[in-house]
Amino acid sequence: MSSPPSDFVVTKEHQRFAEFCEACRHYRYIGLCYGAPGVGKSLSARHYANWDKVETYRLYTSAAAEAFAGVVGSTTVFYTPPVVNSPGRIEQEIGHRRTRLQALAVEKLYREQAIQQEVVRQKEGALLRQYINDPAWMTDTPPPRPPPTVPTEFDIIKDYAARRDETSDPTSLVIIDETDRLKTAGLEQVRDIFDRGDLGMVLVGMPGLEKRLSRYPQLYSRVGFVHAFRPLSTPEVRQLLHQRWLPAGVELPEEGWADEEALAAIIRITGGNFRLLHRLLTQIARIVEINALQKVTSQAVETARVSLVIGTA
C-alpha cells in the first residue's frame, strides 16, 4: 500500500494565490479572492499563512527547537469569522491572532536570551575552574581573581528585557476567509482594522464577492487586486494521480492507477474540484477495500460516484 501524504498539494493555482497575497502585503492593499466551493481557497490560505502550525503551537512551553522553527517569523493572520458575528467580536478575535504572532516574536527573544546566558555561564565556569586550579595557590601569592565576563549575565537580561518591550506587532497581512458571512457592520470593522493597521488584507469568498463589495465604496476603493481561484486543470489532476497523491489516511494498491479509463472518469467527475477529488478518492478506497480489488477500475469509480451523489461533471 502507498503511504498517504499530507492533504495539501502545492498546485499552480496555489502559487498564483501566494503571489497575489504577496502583492497585497507589499503594496498594503485589500485583495479580493473568490472561487467556487471546494476549489481549495481555504486550504491555500491556511497553508500560505502557516496557520495550522501557528494555531496549535503552545507558547512559552519550552517546545522543541524544531517545532518553534516551524512558526517563528510568521507575519500572516488567518481568520474565519463565525456565522454569528459582530464588529466587536471580529475586532477582538483578529486582535488575539495578531497578539499570538507578536508573542512568537517575544518568545524568540527569550530563547536567544537563554542561549546567551548559557554562553556566559560556561565562560564564567571555565574561568572559575581555571582560578581554583591555578598553581599560584601553592605559593605565598594567590592568583588574581578572573575578570568579569563582558557582557555579564545581568547585562544580557537587561538588554533583552528592553528589546522585548520594543517588540511590535509583526502582522503584515490579514487573510479573512468566508467573507460572505460579514454584514455591513462587519465589513466596516474590517475596513477600520485595515485603515489602522498599515498592513495588507485578503478577503476570501464565493463568486460574486467582488460585485457585492462594490456596493460599499469606502471599502471597495481600497481594493487593489482581485484574484479568481480556479479549479485544478486536467493535466494537474492527472499528474496528481500519476504521482499517487492521496488524502491523509487513504490507501490504495500500488498499481491502482494503471486503468486509464478510471483516471479519465475521476477527472471527468471531479472537474478539478479539490474537495470532490478528496471525497471521491476516499470513497474509492473504501470500495476497493470492501471488494478486495487489486487496482482501481472505472466500475469502482462509478460506484463511488453514485455513493457520494455528486453527479457527473
HELIX and SHEET records of a PDB file:
HELIX    1   1 LYS A   12  TYR A   27  1                                  16    
HELIX    2   2 LYS A   41  ALA A   49  1                                   9    
HELIX    3   3 TRP A   51  THR A   56  1                                   6    
HELIX    4   4 ALA A   65  ALA A   69  1                                   5    
HELIX    5   5 PRO A   87  ILE A  132  1                                  46    
HELIX    6   6 PRO A  135  MET A  138  5                                   4    
HELIX    7   7 GLU A  153  ASP A  165  1                                  13    
HELIX    8   8 THR A  179  ARG A  181  5                                   3    
HELIX    9   9 THR A  184  GLY A  197  1                                  14    
HELIX   10  10 LEU A  209  LEU A  213  1                                   5    
HELIX   11  11 PRO A  217  TYR A  220  1                                   4    
HELIX   12  12 THR A  234  HIS A  242  1                                   9    
HELIX   13  13 GLU A  260  THR A  270  1                                  11    
HELIX   14  14 PHE A  274  ILE A  290  1                                  17    
HELIX   15  15 SER A  298  LEU A  308  1                                  11    
SHEET    1   A 5 THR A  76  TYR A  79  0                                        
SHEET    2   A 5 LEU A 173  ILE A 176  1                                        
SHEET    3   A 5 GLY A 200  GLY A 205  1                                        
SHEET    4   A 5 ILE A  30  TYR A  34  1                                        
SHEET    5   A 5 VAL A 223  ALA A 228  1                                        
END                                                                             
